[in-house]
Amino acid sequence: MQIYSMLMVSTPVAWILSIVMLAIGVGVGSGIFAIVMNKKSKSANVKADKILDEAYKQAEQIKKDAELAKKEQVEQTYSEISLLKSTFEQENKERREESKRNEERLFAREELLTKRETALDKKVEELEQAKERVQNQISALNSKEEALDDLQASIVKELEKVSAMTKEEAKQVIIDRYTEEAKIDAIKIAKEIEDKAKEEADKKARNIITLAIQKCAVDNTSEVTTSVVALPSEEMKGRIIGREGRNIRALEAATGIDFIVDDTPEAITLSGFDPVRREVARISLEKLILDGRIHPARIEEIVQKVQRDVEETIKEAGENACFDADIHNIHPEIVKVLGRLKYRTSYGQNVLNHSLEVSYIAGMLAAEVGANEKVARRGGLLHDLGKAVDHEVDGTHVSIGVELARKYKESEAVIHCIEAHHNDVEPRTIEAVLVQAADAISSARPGARRESIENYIKRLQELESIANGFNGVEKTYAIQAGREIRVMVKPEQISDEEAQILAHDIAKEIEAKLEYPGHIKVNVIRESRFTDTAK
């Protein structure tokens, strides 16, 4: 109770003390809070300043980076512009150079045309002068001809006096001499008829040969050394030639064939004497045209591929020929060489077809006469083997064929057929004789071979030249492919009797100077024309 009363007495004081302590606490807390807040404020200001500094620094860095990037972009743009400018200047320079070259070519062409025109004018002038000289010579010859006629008349009179013979008697002497020669010719003709009759008497041989020709006749092939490749357009010529001719040089170097680009529309000519290389060039060019990609690397790739394809084709052709001829156990290298004959011709006749034909005919002849049919067939197939490589190796096609056959172990009987088929050696076996006969039959049958145009023209010119060399001949015409010549004589110089003698003399001259198959008929034509006008 005492304690309670003490507490009750002291309660107002405690409240006051509590309030005072509370006030003191509040004041102290406020002071402490103020101090703390002041410190925090200063710290925040410092951080803010630092952040602002960092922001200013980053802004400066970004500005510098932007300026640097802008500068680099400007420099790159300037570089690209400079490159475009240099490219444009280079192209412009090339165009100017090309224009200059074209101008120089045109100038050279114009100069050449001018020179040609001058030369033609000079030639015309020379021709006019020559014409005038010829006219003068004709006048002089006419005068000499009149003098010669007078001289001839006087010589005839003198000859009649010296020989104590008249003109008619002299003619009779000449006629008697030519009659004797005609008798000799008649004997020769009779002998030829007799020989022909003996040949025709052997009906069995004739039937065999006729049957062989009928069974084995094949088409002939034109003898050419060029090939023509059609182009889709004229523009393709420029692409094939290439820039500064690099494409066409690559083609010629890869194939070994001349590519001739001329004024022929939409076509290119390939020229070369090796038929295999020419075929490779033709196929390669056609493939390049279809492909469209024409440049040296592609050209080399295509040519190599085509060469492999053609080699395969050659091998297949050789194998097919051996199969068709029923010949086996031939060395693979001989098969390849035999296949090359597919692209070889002789006087327009395909040599591979000719070899097969000879093989067939020789085999049939051997079967009929009881000889070795296999040797005859094999010798007939291989008799022209050397023609496949005769443009690459020195020597005749016979000697080359013999060397190839001996190198690849062919039998001596077959080798002898090869070396004897053109009488390089005397035939010692019946099979060699049969191969020789089969070769002649295949070559001589109608339509098998053709003479080259040069030889044909040369023979016609020689025929006309021989006839024109006789006195009194005005004009000569070779007709019927050279089997007949028609000689037009001057009627005032050659009489009917003399025309007959002239025909005989021309025939003898042709026999002495020319080699020709068959017979040549000589027709001497003497014609007098008299013209008048009714008024």
Secondary structure, DSSP 8 states (H G I E B T S, - for coil): -HHHHHHHHHHHHHHHHHHHHHHHHHHHHHHHHHHHHHHHHHHHHHHHHHHHHHHHHHHHHHHHHHHHHHHHHHHHHHHHHHHHHHHHHHHHHHHHHHHHHHHHHHHHHHHHHHHHHHHHHHHHHHHHHHHHHHHHHHHHHHHHHHHHHHHHHHHHHHHHHHHT--HHHHHHHHHHHHHHHHHHHHHHHHHHHHHHHHHHH-HHHHHHHHHHHHHH--------SEEEEE-S-THHHHHHH-GGGHHHHHHHHHH--EEE--SSTTEEEEE-S-HHHHHHHHHHHHHHHHH---SHHHHHHHHHHHHHHHHHHHHHHHHHHHHHTT-----HHHHHHHHHGGG-EETTEEHHHHHHHHHHHHHHHHHHHT--HHHHHHHHHHTTGGGGTTTTSSS-HHHHHHHHHHHTT--HHHHHHHHHTTTSS---SHHHHHHHHHHHHHHHSTTS----HHHHHHHHHHHHHHHHTSTTEEEEEEEGGGTEEEEEE-TTT--HHHHHHHHHHHHHHHHHH---SS--EEEEEE---------
